[in-house]
Amino acid sequence: MPAEWERHDATWIAWPHHEPDWPGKLEAVRWAYAEIVRVLAMHERVEILCHDERVRNSAVAMLRSQDVAMQRVNLRLIPTDRVWLRDSGPSFVWNGNGEVEMIAWDFNAWAKYDNFTRDRRVPGAIQDATGLPMTPATRPDDASRRLVLEGGGLEVNGQGRILATEEWLLSDVQVRNPGVTRAGYEKAFATYLGCHDTIWLGNGCAGDDTHGHIDDIARFVNFDTVALAYEADPSDANHASSVDNLERLRLAAERQPLNVVLLPYPRPVMMDGQRLPASYANFYIANEVVLVPTFNDANDRVALEIIATLFPVRTVIGIHAVDLVWGMGTLHCLTQQQPAMAIDYRGT
């Protein structure tokens, strides 16, 4: 699996339509999506899944009102239950010839929700749309059964290293694949993603209803550097896990060089008494640009400046995400990159 900063052919998203994901905020979230597409379409093609004709018409009207480069946008009638394509969509990889293929994980709505029939079909729908070959992932202990994973739990550097959390895959809460062991997951990472060095972090961030996705806490920003969300306040729920994850990364650096850059968290973002998974680490790297979630917080500027130093040849753009995170995810969660063929381009 190539790193996210490798050249993209496209970004895949799904237009918001499921109001219960953002109670009272759906219209504001749609305008946030329009801004995301406006920025992305200046740099790469954007493929948008639309639940039905009504959703597509609404998306077109909003995008045109935002002066989006519509010649770089495709709106496809593909129904979804939710819009988190990082998790329901396939992971795009390179085969041995440097051509793009798709790995289709099974999807069960984070082992938490019961409405995921449409989302489960998303990889097949994207295969139909693209014509790209697709490999359904199976369990390492039983090839007759599909392997449940989500892209938000996987973070790769494009050179064989991968980050994941024990909370996501090895705890007894929201269990994706009962019976699959640590060694089994590492075998699957090697088989399907070409990753032979797994760095296991501990817990994800407070408020994360996926139960431990990596993309809210730790991200590769180049082949040997990780940006880690770190909470310095000992009274905050993210502090203990931050300290533990930093120590795990330092231990990983002893076997192979690894730099760690700390990102702050924003102040806790609350809605109806519930803490939401607000994190600057949920940024998305696209061609020539990095989109970073912001939360009307004093640390917005700090995080943007840190990320700008990590991507000196890309434009870093903040996207207001207070409404987005009410749906339990932000920019990385809603996007899925389709890399260019490695035989055509290899980014650095």
C-alpha positions, 0 to 999 in steps of 0.5 A, a space after each residue: 500500500 503506497 503512502 498517502 502522500 504518493 501521487 493520487 489519481 482521485 479522492 473518493 468521498 460520499 455525499 452526506 445524507 444520513 441525518 442521524 449521523 449529524 442530528 440538527 447539523 446535516 445542512 451545515 455538514 453538506 456545506 463543509 463537504 462542498 468546501 472540501 470538494 472545492 479545495 480537492 478539485 483544484 488538485 485532483 479528481 474527486 469521485 462522489 458517491 450519491 445515495 440517490 438522485 435527490 442527493 445527487 441533485 442537491 450535491 450538484 447545486 451546492 458544488 456549483 454555488 461554491 464555484 467547484 471545478 465540476 470538470 474534475 468531479 464525478 457524481 455516481 449513484 451508489 447508495 450508502 448507509 453512511 459516508 465514512 469511505 475511509 472505512 467502508 471503501 476499499 484500500 488501494 494498493 500497488 501490485 507487483 507491476 506497479 499497477 493499482 488494485 483494490 483490497 476489499 475488507 469486509 465491513 460490519 459498521 465498526 462492530 457497533 451498528 446494525 445498518 451496514 448492508 449498503 456500505 458493505 457493497 461499496 468496494 464492489 460498486 467502486 470496482 464496477 465504476 473503475 474497472 480496477 481488479 479487486 481482492 477480497 481479504 480473508 481471515 488469516 486463520 480461515 480463508 473461507 471467511 472474510 476479514 473485517 478491517 477499516 482503513 481508518 485503523 491502518 496507517 502505512 509509510 509506503 515502505 513496509 511499516 504500518 501503525 495500528 492500535 491494540 484497542 482497535 483489534 486486540 481488545 474485547 470491545 467491538 471485536 471485528 474478527 473473533 479469534 484472530 490474534 496479533 500474529 494473525 493480523 500481522 500476517 494479513 498486513 503483510 499479505 494484503 498491504 505489503 507491510 512486514 513491520 507493525 508498530 502496535 500503539 495502545 489506545 486511540 483518542 477519547 470519544 472515538 466510537 470506532 474504538 481505537 482508529 489510528 487516524 485520530 492519533 498517529 500519522 506518517 508524514 514521511 517514510 520515517 516520521 510520525 506525527 503523534 497527537 499528544 495531550 500534555 494535561 494530566 487531567 485530560 482523558 487523552 493524557 495517559 494514552 498519549 504518554 503510552 503511545 509516545 513510549 511505544 514509538 520510541 521503542 519502535 525507533 530503537 529497532 528502526 529509525 523513527 522520528 516523532 513530532 507531537 501535535 496538540 489536541 484541541 480543547 475537548 469538543 462536547 455535544 449534548 454531554 458527549 465528548 467527540 473525537 476531535 483531533 488534528 491528526 485526522 488530516 488528509 494528504 492530497 496532491 499539493 495540499 493537506 486539509 487539516 480539521 480545525 475546531 475554533 480553538 487556540 491550538 488550531 494555529 499551533 497544529 496548522 503551523 506544525 503540519 505546515 513544517 512537516 509538508 513544506 511543499 504542500 499548501 496546508 488548509 484548515 477546514 472547520 470541523 466542529 460540525 463534522 466531528 458531531 458525526 464522530 469523524 472528520 477529514 481523513 475518515 470521510 476520504 479515501 485516496 486512489 493512488 496513481 500507478 507506481 509505474 507512472 509516478 513515484 512521489 517523495 
